[in-house]
Amino acid sequence: MATRRKGKRVETPEGVRVFGKAANREGSVYRQADGRWCATWWVPGEKQPRKVTAKTQQEAIARRAKRREQAGLDLGGLRTVGALADWWLHNVHRQAVRPSSWAKSEDRVRRIKATLGELPVVELDYRVITEWQARLAMDLAPRTVRHHRQTLAQVVDEAVKMGALVGNPVRSVKPLRVTEAEAVALDRDETRALLAAARDHRLGAAVALLFLQGWRVSEVLGLAWEDVDLDAGTALVQRASVYVDGRGQRLGPPKTEGARGEHWLMPTVVALLRRTRDIQDQEREAAPRWTEITYGGEPISLVFTNPTGGLVLRQAVAKVVKQAAKTAGISAQLGTHTGRRTVVTTLFVDGDEALEDIARFVGHARPATTAGYVKRLGRRPQAVARRAAAILDGDPDDQGDDDSDRSGGVRNEPPENESNGVSYRSGPPDEALPAPGP
């Protein structure tokens, strides 16, 4: 008995034809119910095959070949991963990010070139990217590997835009899992103790801006006296001082547009800024030469400088925070960004402020970002549960009897004799913290 031929059996006007099975994910050619022919092919990173149709089988195959040929257009001098990565770094990414972010991307591109630089872009596929990521994971932390994968994905996106690839295989590879470190947010008493310990330092006002206003350290170090009105108690954020690896501090725009604009300063911050101005005047007189700083072609007088007028390194502020924490008896490891988390958490938990208002206060572009900064919930879950029970599960006959038992919702006013650790008092500034030493 003759062996039955294996494959796909298709009814045609000439009779039944049998087509051999294509290799896995190679695609197939078949006749549809309407009589037209369909040719499919797979693109890395896509869950469904792409299709072309034609009147005849040969036309469908030819159209598929043409689409594949268009997807493999020659990139010319950018045909290798290394060449494309360099082009992306200098022509696309440089205009899109701050100098500090660009410097980090430059380091990642350097490693990408060392590991994949000579590989043709069109040869990137799921297997190549998966093995590359696994090799990086042998020497780098998972978060660092994720950053490299994201950078490579952005590079390959350009190849897709140029038509060299029909899909980005990097995005089909699952990134490594990263375990988030436990972030720290101080409570009200710890915040006061920290500020008292840092008050006498020449950068004490910088610490206050971090832990009372919730500013980023880059915004603090980019503040100029031209931006400050101490009598009105306001400051204008319009630039930032960022650390660029291998180049030191550089002035540039703020991280987000949400940070730009006028900010109302707390009395404690105003008092410490006045003290900073006096200290800086003394240092200016004592310095043999004072460094002149310009931004956008205009001279500016920065609020926080080193003893000769130069830019202050963010590491210097971080060191003051750590020293103050040690003096205040705070055992947690603090950084400059701890102040931002502390302000957000305190205002949300103890101040009962809405996330939208807190986002505007600290300069977040989106409230969703602010929500990620909340490190403890305090009494809010219990308060919301009590309020929900009163509204949804309360006895209708008892609705007017005892408002106090049902008012467990979020308070709009702080409780009596209780402070939220972030001073909004309009009284004399010297009441906010102990007076500075001689």
C-alpha positions in Angstrom: 0.0 0.0 0.0 1.4 3.4 -1.0 2.4 5.7 1.9 0.2 8.7 2.2 2.1 11.9 1.7 2.3 14.1 4.8 1.5 17.8 4.8 -1.3 20.3 4.3 -4.0 19.0 1.9 -5.6 21.8 -0.2 -8.5 21.5 -2.6 -7.7 23.2 -5.9 -9.4 23.2 -9.3 -6.8 20.7 -10.5 -7.6 18.4 -7.5 -6.1 17.9 -4.1 -2.6 19.2 -3.6 -0.4 18.4 -0.6 2.1 21.1 0.6 5.0 20.1 2.9 5.0 21.4 6.4 7.0 24.6 6.9 9.7 24.9 9.6 8.6 26.1 13.0 7.7 29.8 12.9 8.7 30.1 9.2 5.2 30.8 8.1 2.9 29.1 5.7 1.0 29.4 2.4 -2.6 28.4 2.2 -5.8 29.1 0.3 -8.6 30.9 2.1 -12.3 30.1 2.0 -12.8 33.0 -0.4 -10.4 31.5 -2.9 -7.5 34.0 -2.3 -4.1 32.7 -1.3 -2.5 33.8 2.0 1.2 33.7 2.9 2.3 34.3 6.5 5.6 35.0 8.3 6.7 35.6 11.9 8.3 38.7 13.3 10.4 38.4 16.5 8.5 39.8 19.5 5.0 39.6 17.9 2.5 37.0 19.1 0.6 36.7 15.8 2.1 36.1 12.3 1.8 38.8 9.6 -0.1 38.1 6.4 -0.3 39.0 2.7 -2.9 37.8 0.3 -3.0 37.5 -3.5 -5.1 35.8 -6.3 -2.5 33.1 -6.8 -0.2 31.1 -4.7 2.9 32.4 -6.4 1.8 36.0 -6.1 1.3 35.5 -2.4 4.8 34.0 -2.0 6.3 36.8 -4.0 4.5 39.5 -1.9 5.8 37.8 1.3 9.3 37.8 -0.1 9.1 41.5 -1.0 7.9 42.4 2.5 10.7 40.4 4.0 13.2 42.1 1.7 11.9 45.5 2.6 12.3 44.6 6.3 16.0 43.8 5.7 17.0 47.1 4.0 20.7 47.8 4.3 21.6 50.3 7.0 24.7 51.4 5.3 27.3 52.5 7.8 24.9 51.6 10.7 24.6 48.0 9.8 26.3 46.8 13.0 24.9 47.1 16.5 27.9 49.2 17.6 27.6 51.7 14.8 23.9 52.0 15.3 24.3 52.5 19.1 26.8 55.3 18.6 24.5 57.0 16.1 21.6 56.8 18.5 23.6 58.0 21.4 24.9 61.2 19.7 22.0 62.0 17.3 18.8 60.9 19.2 19.5 60.5 22.9 21.7 63.5 23.5 18.8 65.9 22.7 16.3 64.0 24.7 17.8 63.7 28.2 19.8 65.6 30.8 23.6 65.5 30.7 23.7 63.2 33.8 21.4 60.7 32.1 23.3 60.9 28.8 26.6 60.0 30.6 25.0 56.9 32.1 23.7 55.9 28.7 27.2 56.5 27.2 28.6 53.9 29.7 25.9 51.4 28.7 26.5 51.9 25.0 30.2 51.3 25.7 29.4 47.9 27.2 26.9 47.1 24.4 29.6 47.7 21.8 32.0 45.5 23.7 29.6 42.6 23.7 27.4 43.0 20.6 29.2 45.7 18.6 30.3 43.7 15.6 27.0 41.8 15.2 24.8 42.9 12.2 21.6 44.5 13.4 19.5 42.2 11.2 20.9 39.1 13.0 19.5 40.2 16.4 16.8 37.8 17.5 15.3 36.4 20.7 18.0 33.8 21.3 20.9 36.3 20.8 19.3 38.8 23.2 18.4 36.2 25.8 22.0 34.8 25.9 23.4 38.4 25.9 21.3 39.3 28.9 22.3 36.1 30.7 26.0 36.9 30.2 25.6 40.4 31.6 23.8 38.9 34.6 26.9 37.0 35.5 28.9 40.2 36.3 26.3 42.9 36.9 23.4 43.5 39.3 19.9 42.8 37.9 18.9 46.5 37.9 22.0 47.3 35.9 21.2 44.5 33.4 17.7 45.9 33.1 19.1 49.4 32.3 21.4 47.9 29.6 18.5 46.0 28.1 16.4 49.1 28.0 19.2 51.1 26.3 19.6 48.3 23.7 15.9 48.3 23.1 16.0 52.0 22.4 18.8 51.6 20.0 17.1 48.8 18.0 13.9 50.9 17.9 15.8 53.1 15.5 16.5 50.2 13.2 12.8 49.4 13.2 12.0 53.1 12.2 14.6 52.9 9.4 13.0 49.7 8.0 15.9 47.4 8.8 13.7 45.3 11.1 10.0 44.7 11.2 10.0 44.3 15.0 12.2 44.8 18.0 13.5 41.5 19.3 14.9 43.1 22.4 11.4 43.9 23.7 10.3 40.3 23.3 12.9 39.2 26.0 11.6 39.5 29.5 13.8 41.8 31.7 15.4 40.4 34.8 13.5 40.6 38.0 14.7 43.3 40.5 14.1 43.2 44.2 13.4 46.7 45.4 15.4 47.8 48.4 13.4 49.0 51.4 13.2 52.8 51.1 13.3 55.0 54.2 11.1 57.9 55.3 11.6 59.7 58.6 8.8 60.3 61.1 8.1 63.8 62.4 10.4 63.6 65.4 13.3 62.2 63.4 12.9 65.0 60.8 13.1 67.7 63.5 16.1 66.0 65.1 17.9 65.8 61.7 17.3 69.4 60.9 18.5 70.6 64.3 21.7 68.6 63.9 22.3 70.0 60.4 21.3 73.6 61.2 24.8 75.0 62.1 26.4 73.5 59.0 27.1 75.9 56.0 24.8 73.5 54.0 22.1 73.4 56.6 19.6 75.2 54.5 20.2 72.6 51.7 19.2 69.9 54.1 16.1 71.9 55.1 15.0 72.2 51.5 15.4 68.5 51.1 13.5 67.4 54.2 10.9 70.3 54.6 10.2 71.3 51.0 10.8 67.9 49.4 13.0 69.3 46.6 15.4 67.2 44.6 19.1 67.7 45.5 19.7 68.9 41.9 17.0 71.6 42.3 18.5 72.7 45.6 22.0 73.0 44.2 20.7 74.9 41.1 19.0 77.6 43.2 20.3 81.1 42.7 19.8 84.2 44.8 18.1 85.8 41.8 15.4 83.1 42.2 14.7 83.8 45.9 12.5 86.4 47.6 13.2 86.0 51.3 10.8 88.7 52.3 7.9 87.1 50.4 9.1 83.6 51.4 9.2 82.3 47.8 11.7 80.6 45.5 11.6 80.0 41.7 12.9 76.6 40.5 14.2 77.0 36.9 17.5 75.1 36.8 19.2 72.1 38.3 22.8 71.1 39.1 23.4 67.5 38.2 26.4 65.3 38.6 27.9 63.9 35.3 30.2 60.9 35.7 33.7 61.9 35.0 32.9 65.6 34.6 31.5 66.7 38.0 28.5 69.0 38.5 26.9 70.7 35.6 24.0 73.2 35.4 21.0 72.3 33.3 17.2 72.2 33.3 15.1 70.6 36.1 14.3 67.0 35.8 10.6 67.5 35.0 8.4 70.5 34.0 6.4 69.9 37.1 9.2 71.2 39.3 9.4 74.5 37.5 7.7 77.5 38.9 7.3 79.4 42.2 7.5 77.5 45.5 6.4 78.8 48.9 9.1 78.4 51.5 8.6 77.5 55.1 9.7 79.9 57.8 12.5 77.5 58.9 13.9 77.4 55.4 13.7 81.2 55.1 15.7 81.6 58.3 18.4 79.2 57.3 18.7 80.8 53.8 19.3 84.2 55.5 22.0 82.5 57.5 23.5 80.9 54.4 23.6 84.3 52.7 25.6 85.8 55.6 28.0 82.8 55.6 28.5 83.2 51.8 29.2 86.9 52.1 32.0 86.1 54.6 33.5 83.4 52.4 33.4 85.7 49.4 35.4 88.4 51.3 37.9 85.8 52.5 38.4 84.0 49.2 41.4 85.1 47.1 39.3 84.5 44.0 35.6 84.0 43.7 34.4 81.6 40.9 31.9 83.3 38.5 29.1 81.0 37.4 27.0 81.5 34.2 23.9 79.8 33.0 22.4 80.4 29.6 25.0 83.0 28.9 24.0 85.1 32.0 26.0 85.3 35.3 24.1 84.0 38.3 24.8 83.9 42.0 24.2 80.4 43.3 22.8 80.0 46.8 25.0 77.0 47.6 28.6 77.1 46.6 31.9 75.8 47.9 34.1 78.2 49.9 35.5 79.7 46.7 32.2 80.1 44.8 32.2 76.9 42.7 29.5 74.4 42.3 28.7 72.1 45.3 28.9 68.4 44.6 25.8 66.5 45.5 28.0 64.1 47.4 28.9 66.9 49.7 25.2 67.4 50.6 24.7 63.6 51.1 27.7 63.6 53.5 26.1 66.4 55.6 22.8 64.4 55.7 24.7 61.3 56.9 26.6 63.2 59.5 23.4 64.9 60.8 21.7 61.6 61.0 24.5 60.2 63.1 24.4 63.2 65.4 20.6 62.9 65.8 20.9 59.2 66.6 19.1 58.0 63.5 20.3 54.5 62.6 18.7 54.3 59.1 20.9 54.9 56.1 19.8 58.2 54.7 20.4 59.8 51.3 19.4 63.1 49.7 16.3 61.6 48.2 15.1 60.4 51.7 13.9 64.0 52.3 11.6 63.8 49.3 10.1 60.5 50.5 9.8 61.9 54.0 7.9 65.0 52.9 5.5 63.0 50.7 4.9 60.3 53.4 4.4 62.8 56.2 2.0 65.0 54.3 -0.1 62.0 53.1 -0.2 60.1 56.4 -0.1 62.8 59.1 -1.3 65.8 57.0 -4.1 64.0 55.3 -3.3 65.9 52.0 -4.5 64.6 48.7 -1.8 63.0 46.4 -2.6 65.6 43.7 -1.8 68.4 46.0 1.4 66.7 47.3 2.5 66.1 43.7 2.3 69.8 43.0 4.0 70.7 46.2 7.1 68.6 45.6 7.1 69.1 41.8 6.0 65.7 40.5 4.6 65.6 37.0 2.0 62.9 37.9 0.3 61.9 41.2 1.0 58.3 40.4 4.7 59.0 40.9 4.0 60.6 44.2 2.0 57.5 45.3 5.2 55.5 44.9 6.9 57.6 47.5 4.6 56.8 50.3 6.5 54.5 52.6 3.9 53.9 55.3 0.2 54.4 55.7 -0.2 55.0 59.4 -3.8 55.3 60.5 -5.2 55.9 57.0 -6.4 52.3 56.2 -8.2 52.1 59.6 -9.8 55.5 59.1 -11.0 54.7 55.6 -12.3 51.4 56.8 -14.3 53.1 59.6 -15.7 55.6 57.2 -16.6 53.0 54.6 -18.4 51.0 57.3 -20.4 54.0 58.4 -21.4 54.8 54.8 -21.9 51.4 53.4 -22.8 49.2 56.4 -24.3 51.6 58.9 -27.8 51.3 60.3 -30.1 53.9 58.6 -31.8 54.5 61.9 -28.5 55.5 63.5 -27.3 57.8 60.8 -27.8 60.9 62.8 -27.0 59.7 66.3 -23.2 59.8 66.6 -21.2 61.6 64.0 -18.0 61.2 65.9 -18.1 57.4 65.6 -18.5 57.6 61.9 -16.0 60.3 61.2 -13.1 58.0 60.9 -12.3 59.2 57.4 -9.4 61.3 56.4 -9.2 64.5 58.4 -8.8 67.8 56.6 -7.3 69.5 59.7 -4.4 68.1 61.8 -5.4 66.9 65.3 -5.0 69.3 68.2 -1.6 69.4 69.9 -0.2 67.3 67.1 2.2 68.5 64.3 2.8 66.8 61.0 6.6 67.4 61.3 6.6 69.8 58.4 6.2 73.3 59.7 3.7 75.6 57.9 3.6 78.1 60.8 3.6 81.8 60.0 5.2 82.7 63.3 8.8 83.9 63.8 11.2 81.6 62.0 13.3 81.1 65.1 10.4 79.2 66.7 10.6 76.4 64.1 13.9 75.0 65.3 16.3 75.6 68.2 18.4 78.7 67.8 21.7 78.2 66.0 24.9 78.1 68.1 27.4 80.8 68.0 
